[in-house]
Amino acid sequence: MSDFLPTGIQLTYLVAASLFIFGLKKLGSPATARNGNVIAAVGMLLAIVATMLDQHVLNYEMILLGLAIGSGIGAIAAYKVQMTEMPQMVGLLNGLGGAASALVAVAEFWRLLDSGAPVPLDVNISMLLDVLIGGVTFTGSFLAFAKLQGLISGSPITFPLQQPFNLILLAAYVTGSVYLIMTPDSLPIFLGVVAVSLVLGVMFVIPIGGGDMPVVISLLNSLSGIAAAAAGFVVMNNMLIIAGALVGASGIILTEIMCKAMNRSLFSVLFSAFGTASAAGGGAGGAAVDQTVRSIDPEEGAMMLGYARSVVIVPGYGMAVAQAQHSVRELSDQLERMGVDVKYAIHPVAGRMPGHMNVLLAEANVPYTQLYDMDDINPQFEQADVALVIGANDVVNPAARSDTNSPIYGMPILEVDRAKQTIVIKRGMSTGFAGVDNELFYKDKTTMLFGSAKDMVSKLVSEVKQL
């Protein structure tokens, strides 16, 4: 039995890894994402059970207590957290994942220090990498949470000589790590590199604007996976290595997709402090100041929608903030009963995390078949009678296509200006995170419906019903 147990554990890990991969595959589509999540969760359950059977586990009581407390907190959070606050929750989970991985390295260092046993070079390097990546992920994710939650300003925070200061911190970490490789039993130096890693996480996120959070969250998610893989090398656990590598790789791929959707490099996102006032100096911001906009009331908007044959709804962060997704679904249902063909156009970076709009619309039970990605819906805008933009800004700005001086030039957008008519629901004429004015607002075919997304959509529903 004792000979079979290690083999059985590794075979269970193999099954769990296969379920992870299969679950990730299903997460690629909104229609199968829920099943994919369940499949991956079953894989994680198998991995936990197999790990609990390991002969190296010394204290089942503490492990079970931790599982009970963590499961309780997770269940309460999942039940109470609003869908509009999901980006913040994802940020917290990324941070906790990084912290857990870093604590594995800290605990292993402490164990080796107490035992007096020599520290193998590969384990030492793995611990140092785990501390660096886990620490950066922990504080960086919590700072991203604070920005999204409004606890601190979402604008980029910069100061003179910021990058040289970051380089000094990184150099201090490398120097401390080299010292620990040569003298692995120095507790003060180890605690010093832990502290430096935590500060690096803060410095990593503070110069990034709130509008870039989809990219940052994706990257931090990837880092949490890499930290878990490093922790796997520290304790020599194959499941941690595989699971961490999967999360790290998928997060990097998603980060690249987000950057491509914004037509910006990852370096630009991390180091250009995009969204500062200086960004607004060029492009559309200066060109549209003297132009006028046409505004309408809900009754006029309802007539445009009710007598259309085809309507494309474009949700944005304004819809999320107003929690208007259920009202939007009600409007869509009413229009369909009147014979109107309704589609939803989803931009990859709409909202504050990847898939944010998909999650919100799924909560309102919008059919997956009505959701169209940017590449699929753009060719259909010319046939659409009305494009209804709800709280979106930069992702529908034609300046990205036409104004070479605009900071967002070249960013793929939803081409709503090609529709026969465009209605934009927005509180005012404020700019998006890029800090540039939106040319769409001044187009001849565009009308503005000013007000809260939820309030205006509810009024549209009432007016449509009276047609």
C-alpha positions in Angstrom: 0.0 0.0 0.0 2.8 2.4 0.9 4.5 1.8 -2.5 1.2 2.3 -4.4 0.3 5.6 -2.6 2.9 7.9 -4.3 2.1 6.4 -7.7 -1.6 6.9 -7.0 -1.1 10.5 -6.0 0.9 11.3 -9.2 -1.8 9.6 -11.4 -4.5 11.7 -9.6 -2.4 14.8 -10.4 -2.3 13.7 -14.0 -6.1 13.4 -14.1 -6.4 16.8 -12.4 -4.1 18.4 -14.9 -6.1 17.0 -17.8 -9.3 18.4 -16.3 -7.5 21.8 -15.9 -6.6 21.8 -19.6 -10.1 20.7 -20.7 -11.7 23.3 -18.4 -9.5 26.1 -19.8 -10.5 25.1 -23.3 -14.2 25.5 -22.4 -13.5 28.8 -20.8 -12.7 30.2 -24.2 -16.4 30.5 -25.1 -19.2 32.2 -23.1 -21.5 29.3 -24.0 -19.3 26.7 -22.3 -17.5 28.8 -19.7 -19.7 27.7 -16.8 -19.1 24.0 -17.5 -15.4 24.7 -18.0 -15.3 26.3 -14.6 -17.0 23.3 -13.0 -14.6 20.9 -14.7 -11.5 22.8 -13.5 -13.0 23.0 -10.0 -13.4 19.2 -10.0 -9.7 18.9 -11.1 -8.7 21.2 -8.2 -10.7 19.1 -5.7 -8.9 15.9 -6.9 -5.6 17.7 -6.6 -6.4 18.8 -3.0 -7.5 15.3 -2.0 -4.4 13.7 -3.5 -2.2 16.2 -1.7 -3.9 15.4 1.6 -2.9 11.8 1.2 0.7 12.6 0.9 2.8 11.1 3.7 4.6 14.4 4.2 1.5 16.1 5.5 2.0 16.5 9.2 -1.0 18.4 10.5 -4.4 17.6 9.0 -6.3 19.6 11.7 -4.7 22.9 10.6 -5.2 22.1 6.9 -8.9 21.3 7.4 -9.4 24.4 9.5 -7.8 26.5 6.8 -10.0 24.9 4.2 -13.1 25.5 6.2 -12.3 29.1 6.8 -11.3 29.8 3.3 -14.3 28.0 1.8 -16.6 30.0 4.0 -15.1 33.3 3.1 -15.1 32.4 -0.6 -18.8 31.3 -0.5 -19.9 34.5 1.2 -17.9 36.7 -1.1 -19.2 34.9 -4.2 -22.8 35.3 -3.0 -22.5 39.0 -1.9 -20.1 40.6 -4.4 -21.9 42.4 -7.2 -21.1 41.5 -10.8 -20.0 45.1 -11.3 -17.3 44.6 -8.6 -16.0 41.4 -10.1 -12.8 43.1 -11.3 -12.0 44.0 -7.8 -12.6 40.5 -6.6 -10.4 39.1 -9.3 -7.7 41.5 -8.2 -8.0 40.3 -4.6 -7.8 36.7 -5.6 -4.7 37.3 -7.7 -3.1 39.0 -4.7 -4.0 36.2 -2.3 -2.6 33.6 -4.8 0.7 35.5 -5.0 0.8 35.8 -1.2 0.1 32.1 -0.7 3.0 31.2 -3.1 5.4 33.6 -1.4 4.5 32.2 2.0 5.4 28.7 0.8 8.9 30.0 0.0 9.1 31.8 3.4 8.0 28.7 5.3 10.5 26.5 3.4 13.3 28.9 4.1 12.4 28.9 7.8 12.2 25.1 7.9 15.6 24.8 6.3 17.1 27.4 8.6 15.8 25.6 11.7 17.0 22.2 10.5 20.5 23.4 9.6 20.4 21.3 6.5 22.3 22.6 3.4 20.0 24.4 0.9 20.3 23.0 -2.6 21.1 25.7 -5.3 17.9 25.0 -7.3 15.7 25.2 -4.3 17.3 28.4 -3.2 16.8 30.1 -6.6 13.2 28.8 -6.7 12.6 30.3 -3.3 14.0 33.7 -4.3 12.0 33.8 -7.5 8.9 32.7 -5.6 9.3 35.5 -3.1 9.9 38.1 -5.9 7.0 37.1 -8.1 4.6 36.3 -5.2 5.4 39.6 -3.4 5.0 41.7 -6.5 1.7 40.0 -7.3 0.4 40.4 -3.7 0.9 44.1 -3.3 0.4 44.9 -6.9 -3.0 43.2 -7.0 -4.1 44.8 -3.8 -3.2 48.2 -5.2 -5.1 47.4 -8.4 -8.1 46.5 -6.2 -7.7 49.9 -4.4 -7.7 51.8 -7.7 -10.7 49.9 -9.0 -12.6 50.3 -5.7 -11.9 54.0 -5.7 -10.0 53.8 -2.4 -7.2 55.7 -4.1 -7.1 57.7 -7.4 -7.3 55.6 -10.5 -5.1 58.1 -12.3 -1.4 57.2 -12.9 0.7 58.2 -9.9 4.2 59.3 -10.9 7.1 61.2 -9.3 10.6 62.4 -10.4 13.2 59.7 -10.9 10.6 57.0 -10.5 12.2 54.6 -12.9 15.7 55.0 -11.5 14.2 54.3 -8.0 12.6 51.1 -9.3 15.9 50.1 -10.8 17.6 50.6 -7.5 15.0 48.4 -5.8 15.5 45.7 -8.4 19.3 45.9 -8.0 18.9 45.6 -4.2 16.8 42.5 -4.7 19.3 41.0 -7.1 22.2 41.8 -4.7 20.4 40.3 -1.8 19.6 37.2 -3.8 23.2 36.7 -4.8 24.2 37.1 -1.2 21.6 34.5 -0.1 22.8 32.0 -2.8 26.3 32.3 -1.3 25.2 32.5 2.3 21.7 30.9 2.5 21.3 31.1 6.2 21.1 34.9 6.6 17.6 35.7 8.0 17.9 39.5 7.9 18.9 39.5 4.2 16.1 37.1 3.4 13.5 39.4 5.2 15.0 42.3 3.4 14.4 40.8 -0.1 10.9 39.9 1.0 10.3 43.6 1.9 11.8 44.8 -1.4 9.5 42.5 -3.4 6.5 44.0 -1.6 7.6 47.5 -2.4 8.3 46.6 -6.0 4.7 45.4 -6.3 3.4 48.8 -5.3 5.8 50.6 -7.6 4.8 48.3 -10.4 1.1 49.4 -10.3 1.0 53.0 -9.1 2.0 54.5 -12.5 -0.8 52.6 -14.3 -4.1 54.3 -15.0 -7.4 52.7 -14.0 -8.4 52.4 -17.7 -5.5 49.9 -18.2 -6.7 47.6 -15.5 -7.8 44.9 -18.0 -4.2 44.5 -19.0 -2.9 44.7 -15.5 -5.3 42.2 -14.1 -4.4 39.8 -16.8 -0.7 40.2 -16.2 -1.1 39.9 -12.4 -3.2 36.7 -13.0 -0.3 35.3 -15.0 2.2 36.3 -12.3 0.1 34.5 -9.7 0.4 31.4 -11.8 4.1 31.7 -12.2 4.5 32.2 -8.5 2.5 29.0 -7.9 4.8 27.1 -10.3 7.9 28.5 -8.5 6.3 27.3 -5.2 5.9 23.9 -6.8 9.6 23.8 -7.5 10.3 24.8 -3.9 8.3 22.0 -2.4 8.7 19.6 -5.4 5.0 19.3 -6.1 4.2 18.4 -9.7 0.6 19.6 -9.4 1.6 23.1 -8.3 4.1 23.3 -11.2 1.6 22.2 -13.8 -1.3 24.3 -12.5 0.9 27.4 -12.1 2.3 27.0 -15.6 -1.2 26.8 -17.1 -2.3 29.9 -15.3 0.9 31.7 -16.1 0.7 30.8 -19.8 -3.0 31.6 -20.2 -2.6 34.9 -18.4 0.3 36.0 -20.7 -1.7 35.0 -23.8 -4.7 37.0 -22.5 -2.5 40.0 -21.7 -1.2 40.0 -25.2 -4.7 39.9 -26.6 -5.6 42.8 -24.4 -2.6 44.8 -25.6 -3.4 44.1 -29.2 -7.0 45.2 -28.6 -5.7 48.5 -27.4 -3.0 48.7 -30.1 -0.3 49.2 -27.4 2.7 47.3 -26.2 2.9 45.9 -22.7 5.9 48.2 -22.1 3.7 51.2 -23.0 0.9 50.0 -20.6 3.3 49.5 -17.7 5.6 52.5 -18.1 3.9 55.3 -20.1 1.5 56.5 -17.4 -1.3 56.5 -20.0 -4.3 58.6 -19.2 -2.6 61.6 -17.7 -3.6 65.0 -18.6 -0.8 65.3 -21.1 -2.3 62.6 -23.2 -5.3 64.7 -23.9 -3.3 67.4 -25.7 -3.4 65.9 -29.1 -5.8 64.3 -31.5 -9.5 64.6 -31.1 -9.3 66.7 -27.9 -8.3 69.8 -29.7 -10.3 69.3 -32.9 -13.8 68.9 -31.4 -13.9 71.6 -28.9 -15.9 74.1 -31.0 -18.3 71.5 -32.5 -21.8 70.9 -31.3 -23.7 67.8 -30.4 -27.4 66.8 -31.0 -29.3 65.6 -27.9 -32.6 63.7 -27.8 -35.0 62.7 -25.1 -36.1 59.1 -24.3 -39.3 59.4 -26.4 -37.3 60.3 -29.5 -34.8 57.5 -28.8 -37.6 55.0 -28.4 -39.0 55.9 -31.8 -35.6 55.4 -33.4 -35.2 52.0 -31.8 -38.8 50.8 -32.1 -39.0 51.5 -35.9 -35.6 50.1 -36.7 -35.1 46.7 -38.3 -31.7 46.1 -36.8 -30.2 47.4 -33.6 -26.7 46.8 -32.2 -26.2 47.4 -28.5 -22.7 48.4 -27.4 -22.2 48.1 -23.6 -19.4 49.8 -21.8 -18.1 50.5 -18.3 -20.9 53.1 -17.8 -23.4 50.3 -18.1 -21.5 48.3 -15.5 -21.3 51.2 -13.0 -25.0 51.9 -13.3 -25.8 48.2 -13.1 -28.1 48.6 -16.1 -27.6 45.2 -17.6 -31.0 43.9 -16.6 -32.7 47.0 -18.0 -30.7 46.5 -21.2 -32.0 43.0 -21.4 -35.6 44.2 -20.9 -35.2 46.7 -23.7 -33.7 44.1 -26.0 -36.7 41.7 -25.2 -39.2 44.5 -25.9 -37.6 45.4 -29.2 -37.5 41.7 -30.3 -41.2 41.4 -29.6 -41.6 44.2 -32.1 -39.7 42.4 -34.7 -36.4 44.2 -34.3 -33.2 42.2 -34.8 -31.0 42.9 -31.7 -27.2 42.1 -31.4 -24.6 43.0 -28.8 -21.1 44.2 -29.8 -18.4 43.3 -27.3 -15.0 45.0 -27.4 -12.2 43.0 -25.8 -11.2 45.7 -23.4 -14.7 47.1 -22.6 -15.0 47.3 -18.8 -12.4 46.8 -16.2 -11.3 43.2 -16.8 -11.2 40.7 -19.7 -14.7 39.4 -20.3 -16.3 42.0 -18.0 -19.2 42.8 -20.4 -19.8 39.1 -21.1 -20.1 38.4 -17.4 -22.6 41.2 -16.8 -24.8 40.3 -19.8 -24.7 36.6 -18.7 -26.0 37.7 -15.3 -28.9 39.3 -17.1 -29.5 36.1 -19.1 -28.7 37.6 -22.4 -28.5 34.7 -24.9 -24.9 33.9 -25.9 -25.9 33.8 -29.6 -26.6 37.5 -29.4 -23.0 38.4 -28.3 -20.6 39.3 -31.1 -16.9 39.9 -30.9 -15.5 43.0 -32.5 -14.2 41.3 -35.6 -17.5 39.6 -36.2 -19.8 42.7 -35.6 -17.8 45.4 -37.4 -18.7 44.3 -40.9 -22.4 44.4 -39.8 -22.6 48.0 -38.6 -23.3 49.4 -42.1 -26.5 47.3 -42.2 -27.6 48.3 -38.7 -30.3 50.9 -38.5 -29.3 52.0 -35.0 -26.2 51.5 -32.8 -27.0 52.0 -29.2 -23.9 52.9 -27.2 -24.3 52.5 -23.4 -21.5 54.0 -21.4 -18.7 53.1 -23.8 -16.2 55.8 -24.9 -12.7 55.1 -26.2 -13.6 51.8 -27.7 -16.0 53.5 -30.2 -13.9 56.6 -30.9 -13.4 57.1 -34.7 -10.2 59.0 -33.9 -8.5 55.7 -33.4 -9.1 55.1 -37.1 -8.7 58.5 -38.7 -6.6 60.9 -36.5 -2.9 60.1 -36.6 -2.2 62.6 -33.8 -4.6 60.9 -31.4 -3.1 58.9 -28.5 -5.4 56.0 -29.4 -4.7 56.0 -33.1 -4.5 52.5 -34.4 -6.5 50.9 -31.6 -9.1 48.6 -33.0 -12.6 50.0 -32.3 -16.2 49.1 -32.7 -17.2 51.0 -35.8 -20.5 52.3 -34.6 -20.2 55.4 -36.7 -20.8 53.3 -39.8 -24.4 52.5 -38.6 -27.3 54.5 -40.1 -27.9 56.2 -36.7 -26.1 56.1 -33.4 -27.5 56.8 -30.0 -25.0 57.4 -27.2 -26.2 57.1 -23.6 -23.8 59.0 -21.3 -23.9 61.2 -18.3 -21.9 64.1 -19.9 -19.2 64.9 -22.4 -16.3 63.7 -20.2 -13.4 61.9 -21.9 -12.5 58.2 -21.5 -9.4 56.9 -19.7 -7.3 58.0 -22.7 -8.0 61.6 -22.0 -9.1 62.5 -25.5 -12.4 63.8 -26.8 -14.6 61.4 -28.7 -15.2 62.3 -32.3 -18.3 60.1 -32.4 -20.3 62.6 -30.3 -20.0 65.2 -33.0 -21.0 63.1 -36.0 -24.0 64.1 -38.0 -25.6 60.6 -37.5 -25.0 60.6 -33.7 -27.5 61.8 -31.1 -26.7 62.0 -27.3 -29.1 60.8 -24.6 -27.7 62.3 -21.5 -28.2 60.7 -18.1 -27.5 57.6 -16.0 -27.4 54.4 -18.1 -29.9 52.6 -15.9 -32.3 55.5 -15.8 -32.2 56.3 -19.5 -32.6 52.6 -20.6 -35.5 52.2 -18.2 -37.2 55.2 -19.8 -36.5 53.9 -23.2 -38.2 50.6 -22.2 -41.3 52.6 -21.0 -41.4 54.6 -24.2 -40.9 51.6 -26.5 -43.8 49.8 -24.8 -46.1 52.7 -25.8 -45.3 52.6 -29.5 
